Amino acid sequence: MKTQVFISGGGIGGLTLALKLVQRNVEVVMAERLKAKAPTYKGELLQPKSLQIFEGLGLYDEITARSNEIKVLDMLELSSSLQVRDQTFMDYSVLPGKFNAAFMVHHEELKDILLKAASEYKNFHYMSGTSCTGYTENTALLKAGKEKLEVEAEFFFGAEGRASVTRKHMEVDIKQTAYNHHFLTVSFPRPETFTDGQIISTYNRFLGLFPLPDNQVRSVYLIPEGDYKELKEKPISHFHKLYTDLAPAMDGYVQQLTDWKKIQLMIPVMFHAPSYVRDNKAIIGDAAHAVHPMAGEGMNMAIQDADILGELTADMIENHKKNPENLKWYEKVRYKRADHVIQLSHLAALAYSYPFKPVSFLRQKTFERMEEDPILHFKQMLNVSGLGMWKENVRDRFIQGGIIPVRLRDLPKKSKELRYYTREDDYPWKDEGLI
Ligand SMILES: Cc1cc2nc3c(=O)[nH]c(=O)nc-3n(C[C@H](O)[C@H](O)[C@H](O)COP(=O)(O)OP(=O)(O)OC[C@H]3O[C@@H](n4cnc5c(N)ncnc54)[C@H](O)[C@@H]3O)c2cc1C
């Protein structure tokens, strides 16, 4: 079989990339190892930049109609006696413009929407139950059951997640950072009125609640590394109590989980591949970087990679500029953005990693100052949203640390918008006439 682009892996990243390419008349073959829906939980929070990208793909209305909008993340810090000691907010509406909210969507449902949209194009060829096992120079080697297949292509993109065959073939080595904690994760019914995200912590406990559509809520509960086995031996009522202690609003709801089997262990890791491109091959999403789930960025980074690589490849093919060297534009745009998000997520993870009262006190003060200082608040939401990048400077750190007072004056809307990535920032090769 011959094609222009071969994509290994039909997760959110691979499917977004495929849709982008087929909409631009590029011939795409995609191999997806699984035949049926994945049984595991994965990312479900869509950040504003992802919504902007889906609008460009004509899917904004469909995706938002099947999601729960999150304007505000409530951060509750509880005392040892589980009373609310402090409450702060991370508010997406500090971002001017249409894309000023996050959306929670069931992961498999989002995959269905993307696959259905791509399948409407005759130039999209989807092979489910087919694994990519390796490559020769211009051929992908595939396996479907006992059958072996080969696909010849001009470009090969690895979107297979953390254990990427394409990354291995490119001889790009990664160095993983592990954390001192794991998470229990599960979705269950929620009260209808519980629609904002909530992060509830004490000095030694953490529960994140992210409302999904259909009156469901996705939860993540932090446990020390190695505690899972022992926890699973306890009656399920022990799990219910861990939740209702911190979130009394979930009483009567979390109890609808009656079996530990539904509750999954999530092991956070962090890595950033030193490069994304080699010859006519590139990696995107979790194949290129893994990020601590605290900031809800993993799936969004895959979507943002797909947007840049897809636009670039379509331009290269359309303009007959197929020299693989041009793929380096993708890395140039995405690498530093991804690195910043990885660092932010890592810092957020560290803020909850140490079960000591002074750490909890510092965390609470930092969030308070972020909420009081409109510039810090905007920076935080901008960086999380993916719409732009504005790194914190020494002055910001001093404000966060309480060394100098907070700024009270907000930025005008125009100045905020100047911080958003422009079309030239996203696709710099276009206007410089480089491709
Ligand atoms: C268990 C788990 C829980 C997570 N929870 C969260 C969360 O709560 N919040 C958050 O923000 N992020 C979370 N993430 C991260 C987030 O889901 C990912 O960042 C996101 O899904 C990355 O998308 P992707 O398309 O790059 O990779 P994936 O979603 O991993 O998709 C890769 C696809 O490739 C297929 N595949 C793999 N190998 C091959 C092969 N050799 N040939 C063909 N196909 C192949 C797989 O079956 C899969 O469909 C989680 C990740 C994991 C693994």
The ligand as an SDF file (V2000), in Angstrom:
LIG
                    3D

 53 58  0  0  0  0  0  0  0  0999 V2000
   -3.6080    5.9440   32.1020 C   0  0  0  0  0  0  0  0  0  0  0  0
   -3.5370    7.3800   31.6690 C   0  0  0  0  0  0  0  0  0  0  0  0
   -4.3510    8.3290   32.3040 C   0  0  0  0  0  0  0  0  0  0  0  0
   -4.2920    9.6690   31.9070 C   0  0  0  0  0  0  0  0  0  0  0  0
   -5.0650   10.6060   32.5410 N   0  0  0  0  0  0  0  0  0  0  0  0
   -4.9430   11.8940   32.2010 C   0  0  0  0  0  0  0  0  0  0  0  0
   -5.6870   12.9000   32.8560 C   0  0  0  0  0  0  0  0  0  0  0  0
   -6.4490   12.6310   33.7690 O   0  0  0  0  0  0  0  0  0  0  0  0
   -5.5280   14.1970   32.4440 N   0  0  0  0  0  0  0  0  0  0  0  0
   -4.6640   14.5310   31.4110 C   0  0  0  0  0  0  0  0  0  0  0  0
   -4.5390   15.6920   31.0420 O   0  0  0  0  0  0  0  0  0  0  0  0
   -3.9700   13.5990   30.7900 N   0  0  0  0  0  0  0  0  0  0  0  0
   -4.0860   12.3130   31.1540 C   0  0  0  0  0  0  0  0  0  0  0  0
   -3.3740   11.3910   30.5000 N   0  0  0  0  0  0  0  0  0  0  0  0
   -2.5640   11.8390   29.3930 C   0  0  0  0  0  0  0  0  0  0  0  0
   -3.4060   12.0360   28.1500 C   0  0  0  0  0  0  0  0  0  0  0  0
   -4.4570   11.1190   28.0670 O   0  0  0  0  0  0  0  0  0  0  0  0
   -2.4630   11.9200   26.9820 C   0  0  0  0  0  0  0  0  0  0  0  0
   -1.5380   12.9880   27.1000 O   0  0  0  0  0  0  0  0  0  0  0  0
   -3.1420   11.9820   25.6420 C   0  0  0  0  0  0  0  0  0  0  0  0
   -4.0870   10.9600   25.5030 O   0  0  0  0  0  0  0  0  0  0  0  0
   -2.0560   11.8910   24.5700 C   0  0  0  0  0  0  0  0  0  0  0  0
   -2.6230   11.6150   23.3310 O   0  0  0  0  0  0  0  0  0  0  0  0
   -1.7880   10.8250   22.2400 P   0  0  0  0  0  0  0  0  0  0  0  0
   -2.6940   10.7710   21.0660 O   0  0  0  0  0  0  0  0  0  0  0  0
   -0.4380   11.4140   22.1100 O   0  0  0  0  0  0  0  0  0  0  0  0
   -1.5380    9.3730   22.8260 O   0  0  0  0  0  0  0  0  0  0  0  0
   -2.5540    8.2390   23.3100 P   0  0  0  0  0  0  0  0  0  0  0  0
   -3.8280    8.8090   23.8280 O   0  0  0  0  0  0  0  0  0  0  0  0
   -1.7670    7.3620   24.2260 O   0  0  0  0  0  0  0  0  0  0  0  0
   -2.9020    7.4420   21.9790 O   0  0  0  0  0  0  0  0  0  0  0  0
   -1.9810    6.5710   21.3850 C   0  0  0  0  0  0  0  0  0  0  0  0
   -2.7450    5.5870   20.5070 C   0  0  0  0  0  0  0  0  0  0  0  0
   -1.8100    4.8030   19.7740 O   0  0  0  0  0  0  0  0  0  0  0  0
   -2.1820    3.4390   19.8280 C   0  0  0  0  0  0  0  0  0  0  0  0
   -0.9400    2.6530   19.6900 N   0  0  0  0  0  0  0  0  0  0  0  0
    0.0470    2.4610   20.5880 C   0  0  0  0  0  0  0  0  0  0  0  0
    1.0570    1.7600   20.0580 N   0  0  0  0  0  0  0  0  0  0  0  0
    0.7080    1.5120   18.7870 C   0  0  0  0  0  0  0  0  0  0  0  0
    1.3540    0.8300   17.7120 C   0  0  0  0  0  0  0  0  0  0  0  0
    2.5620    0.2700   17.8620 N   0  0  0  0  0  0  0  0  0  0  0  0
    0.7110    0.7650   16.5260 N   0  0  0  0  0  0  0  0  0  0  0  0
   -0.5110    1.3150   16.3420 C   0  0  0  0  0  0  0  0  0  0  0  0
   -1.1730    1.9760   17.3410 N   0  0  0  0  0  0  0  0  0  0  0  0
   -0.5560    2.0790   18.5240 C   0  0  0  0  0  0  0  0  0  0  0  0
   -2.8630    3.2840   21.1850 C   0  0  0  0  0  0  0  0  0  0  0  0
   -3.7390    2.1710   21.1770 O   0  0  0  0  0  0  0  0  0  0  0  0
   -3.5990    4.6240   21.3010 C   0  0  0  0  0  0  0  0  0  0  0  0
   -4.8850    4.5560   20.7210 O   0  0  0  0  0  0  0  0  0  0  0  0
   -3.4170   10.0600   30.8600 C   0  0  0  0  0  0  0  0  0  0  0  0
   -2.6320    9.1090   30.2120 C   0  0  0  0  0  0  0  0  0  0  0  0
   -2.6700    7.7700   30.6010 C   0  0  0  0  0  0  0  0  0  0  0  0
   -1.7950    6.7800   29.8690 C   0  0  0  0  0  0  0  0  0  0  0  0
  1  2  1  0
  2  3  1  0
  2 52  2  0
  3  4  2  0
  4  5  1  0
  4 50  1  0
  5  6  2  0
  6  7  1  0
  6 13  1  0
  7  8  2  0
  7  9  1  0
  9 10  1  0
 10 11  2  0
 10 12  1  0
 12 13  2  0
 13 14  1  0
 14 15  1  0
 14 50  1  0
 15 16  1  0
 16 17  1  0
 16 18  1  0
 18 19  1  0
 18 20  1  0
 20 21  1  0
 20 22  1  0
 22 23  1  0
 23 24  1  0
 24 25  2  0
 24 26  1  0
 24 27  1  0
 27 28  1  0
 28 29  2  0
 28 30  1  0
 28 31  1  0
 31 32  1  0
 32 33  1  0
 33 34  1  0
 33 48  1  0
 34 35  1  0
 35 36  1  0
 35 46  1  0
 36 37  1  0
 36 45  1  0
 37 38  2  0
 38 39  1  0
 39 40  1  0
 39 45  2  0
 40 41  1  0
 40 42  2  0
 42 43  1  0
 43 44  2  0
 44 45  1  0
 46 47  1  0
 46 48  1  0
 48 49  1  0
 50 51  2  0
 51 52  1  0
 52 53  1  0
M  END
$$$$
